[in-house]
Amino acid sequence: MKFIFSFLIPFLLLLGLIYVLVSAYAIYSVTHPTVSAESIDPSSYFIHFEGFTYKTKDTLSLPGWFGAAKPSAPVIILCHGYGETRSKILGLADKLHGAGFSVVLPLLRGHSADRGATTLGWLESDDLLSMVEELKRQKWLQAQKLGAWGMNTGTFTILAAFQKGLPLKAVAVDTPFLSVQDYLNFRLRQFVADQEIFRPWLTNHLFTTLILRNPMVDTPALNVNAWKEHPKVLVITTLTEKGPSQKASQMLAAFPDTKVWKIAATRQEELSGPMLDAYDQEVVRFFQQVSW
């Protein structure tokens, strides 16, 4: 009995403390990704971009770039992926702008040292709605001619914004997922090298308190089957896709006006050279085929 009180209980308490600390650190690492400084800006592509900022519901001030085409041109919102910045997708923005589209590139929350934590797309979708209202106020945007492209968390951002009322006519989604929990699981499993011991407790008990900082916040999976209207959709996925992204692609593919494009690698895999150019051109063609 003395052994239990002297050694075993302190050991278990220490083990529990280590478990909590590692869990908290894992959540913090996922919600505060390491992001390189934006290496290039729109001037590198000789596009005239206006910089703007907009306020979120929780008073964050987020920046964006707006590249205007003709006043009546459709506007394509480009949402970068997890751990990325806007500079990584300027090439795609340049090709869309060259094809006659206006383009908007917001920097998503959690991707700059002073701009909060990422919520993997959930609060970002509210941010997107706030951004669109700001652009409408500045008369830069026509709401009836809106499209969007996104990658992983950027994809969830635009799909959640659509579900919340953003009137998107067309979306191109690269590596989509329909649940923040699914993507959190994916990132946490990477963090702990697939050691299943951490994952259930992390996602079930720390998600709302440490990520959203409000235990009452509900983050349901997107219910695409209940959507009364559907945008035209281009699903971009890999030939070997599996897991939550595969499930999301299959659900989106059931829409009446959806095209699924399976390729060897997507922009998530750091495309370059001819493969990157072919990718961008396919996205441009998709938006050109929309009846705006």
Order of alpha helices (4+ residues) and beta strands (2+ residues): alpha-beta-beta-beta-alpha-beta-alpha-beta-alpha-beta-alpha-beta-alpha-beta-alpha
